[in-house]
Amino acid sequence: MGLRLWAATGDSIVRLDEEGGAWAVSASLPGSSAQCLAADPSDPDTCFAGLRGGGVQRTRDGGATWHDCGLPQPDVFSLAVSAADGAVYAGCEPSALYRSDDGGDTWRELRTLLDLPSQPTWSFPPRPWTSHVRWIAPSPHDGDLLLVGIELGGLMRSTDGGETWQDHRPGTQPDVHSLAWHPSAEGRAYEAGGGGSAWSDDAGETWRRADEGRDRHYTWSVAPHPDDPDVWFVSASTGPFAAHGGRDAQARIYRRRGDEPWREVADPGRAMPYALAFASDKRLFAALSDGRILASADDGESWAPLELRGETPSRLHALAAVA
């Protein structure tokens, strides 16, 4: 099988399969309000979809059929599958975190997350009476190590699979948008947040901010280069109203090498790059708010839109690449 991408459109899930230089697109879960997803790194046919109002759905046959996983809360904002131990995580609004150790058949809530001292201050500005688990990042090297981002509340860390938690890590943005671990450099982690970006080289215990060279600090998606932990990418806009307003997102994609300042590597026009993802062949993909997907095979030096065949999406919210 060639390369496969999974994407969430805000309405459905689409599967994209590379075939002879183009990408065959097939959509499923129409009308489901699918906002996020997580692909199983061990099986390209297995994908989990997070729905607003519909909990978690799972496919094990490439999207032909979907199964309701029976998550206790309906509004799912984040999903992750651990490459270390296969655990499935789901984050919700109001803020709650669930874990499944049987592929999504049963769930238990990791309730101690809500016992953190900062929890009473969590608040999402568009809906200030609530907050949500915006991102879940299980370490690919250690099944007990877990980072969770609250929008808006902070970046939390667990070293025992979510049984206990450290509160917001100093040096990180409290308005967490996305988190990533490096796939081979153990201990390297990255954040993109509402006020900038940060990175860690001690498994998320301490963090350093990295913002020099960008003229846009509302960072959204983050992706480290799979071969070099010192090279990473973020998408960024001038602010939330531009990024999500549906007009001109004023967004760019940036690359950082080591301690060098950020360098702009892509201008996606009026669209917002909502997701960045590296594939196994080292191509970097950017999923845009207008439904386009850009690809770079040279670390961001040049980009080209994918040729899509089938039910092409009108917008994209999330993206995952599998072999």
Buried (B, 14 or more C-beta within 10 A) or exposed (E): EEBBBBBBBBBBBBBBBBEEEBBBBBBBBEEBBBBBBBBBBEBBBBBBBBBBEBBBBBBBEBBEEBEEBEBEBEBBBBBBBBBBEBBBBBBBBBBBBBBBBEBBEEBEBBEBBBEBEEBEBBBBEEEEEEBBBBBBBBBBBBBBBBBBBBBBBBBBBBBEBBEEBBBBBEBBBBBBBBBBBBBEBBBBBBBBBBBBBBBBBEBBBEBEBBBEEBEBBBBBBBBBBBEBBBBBBBBBBBBBEBBBEEEEBBBBBBBBBEEEEBEBBBEBEBBBBBBBBBBEEEBBBBBBBBBBBBBBBEBBEEBEEBEBBBBBBEBBBBBBBBE
